[in-house]
């Protein structure tokens, strides 16, 4: 069963109100006309009834004073005409239309009963008496009685009796007439009161209807319209949440409900548009941030891809544009088992101490996002980019941007590796060219000089003072042999390219070459353990060792040499060369002997510490300490680390 309230039409209500006012006006006008007409007739009836009283007294007067010769009317031409005129006049007045129309037709009406009583008394009592009296006054009515004294006495007695009878009736008759007049007056007053009541009621009802219409206009029209105007003002101000509230079920209610529905639809449309604008704005902002971040990353890497500061700036840009404040970039070696923090702004993280835990798990979690850094073909991993978004889930555009950044870093490292390899190839090619040129020029010249010295020595026996010449030739040959040997070592150094696995064998080979030249006992102790060196570091170590052994050969006059190569618990490498010779001259140390300066320069290239001192007892101690690039966080130039990836 429907519970929807019945519709209350405003138009219908206005129609009913206006119809009520028109009906009241019509009723008031009709009642006024009807009562006015009835009152007008009753006034004439009251006048006619009042004249009946006067006529009754006039008849009585004529009856009393007729014998005295005085009458109230002019004498008629005939004796009976006087009372005939009275009767006729009284009848015409008693049955006057105004009286008959004013007397109700209802026989039970008091006015009707009183009127009928007056008619009865007049018709059946007074009028017959007057008729008899009139006939007795007419001699022609009784012919032959003229001069008859007895008849005269009888008629006189009869007239007196009739006069007495009339006088007895006229008092009652006049009272009835007075009663009828009074009742007519009361009836007229009642009608006037009724007219006043109708007019007053109509006026009161009309005022009530007008008040009701005004209240209705205020509550059902003005208030809803005001609410509707407020709603339109709210919409004009941009507030679509306001809902106009109107009670009832009418045209304005439907209008307000339609307006509310329109406002709701506008609100939804406005919210949808705002959401769409916000989404597009956020999308444009995201794209702008992405493009700006990718451009900045590309620009930074293009300027200096081998500087750790470049990668720190990349993390700063990620913080600035992606609002990710914690992250790090780790580089791994070729085996992807060891790594180094290239740049980081993390605190208390398992990767921040040295990337040991970074490569154990590369799965993304709710608190970390990890993406590998690979080459362009994604066949080789250089490390990883790890970001910690402080517990919030990264959006898809952020993850894709981070992945593109890792791809840019991978591409930059690939290009840097290619550049480094190209430079190394160029350097190796230049060194090979120099070695080849030295071999083809200086080495051949030295060989030629050795041959010529041999020829000179063969012919010195034929020359006087040959012993002195032989000594000079022998010295020249010795120096030529030394120069040739040093040239071979230099050529070997130019062609040297070793790593950690080959370092021990290369050192052993260098010591073995030294043993073959000198009668010196060399003790070698190599304990590298987990320490790893790159080819550049290995070349510097071998060259420092050879230079130190050359100094032992040239200056120490030692019998024993101790060579130790150790890896400390802090992953630092210590190279120690000791001999039991005559010791080093302090002046040579202060003056920077050529060989000592070379060792100092090589140690500086390793970012290490060079120390030379006299050995306890006798001899000299040369100590080199440095930390391989692989075992400390890269700062500044990271070319060596990139070369290991």
Secondary structure, 3 states (H helix, E strand, C coil): CCCCCCCCCHHHHHHHHHHHHHHHHHHHHHHHHHHHHHHHHHHHHHHHHHHHHHHHHHHHHHHHHCCCCCCCCCCCCCCCHHHHHHHHHHHHHHCCHHHHHHCCCCCCCHHHHHHHHHHHHHHHHHHHHHHHHHHHCCHHHCCCCCCCHHHHHHHHHHHHHHHHHHHHHHHHHHHHHHHHHHHHHHHHHHHHHHHHHHHHHHHHHHHHHHHHHHHHHHHHHHHHHHHHHHHHHHHHCCCCCCCCCCCCCCHHHHHHHHHHHHHHHHHHHHHHHHHHHHHHHHHHHHHHHHHHHHHHHHHHHHHCCCEHHHHHHHHHHHHHHHCCCEEEEEEECCCCCCEEEEEECCCCCCCCCCCCCCCCCCCCCCCCEEEEEECCCCCCEEEEEEEECCCCCCCHHHHHHHHHHHHHHHHHHHHHHHHHHHHHHHHHHHHHHHHHHHHHHHHHHHHHHHHHHHHHHHHHHHCCCHHHHHHHHHHHHHHHHHHHHHHHHHHHHHCCCCCHHHHHHHHHHHHHHHHHHCCCEEEEEEECCCCCCCHHHHHHHHHHHHHHHHHHHHHHCCCEEEEEEEECCCCEEEEEEEECCCCCCHHHHHHCCHHHHHHHHHHHHCCCEEEEEECCCCCEEEEEEEECHHHCCCCCECHHHHHHC
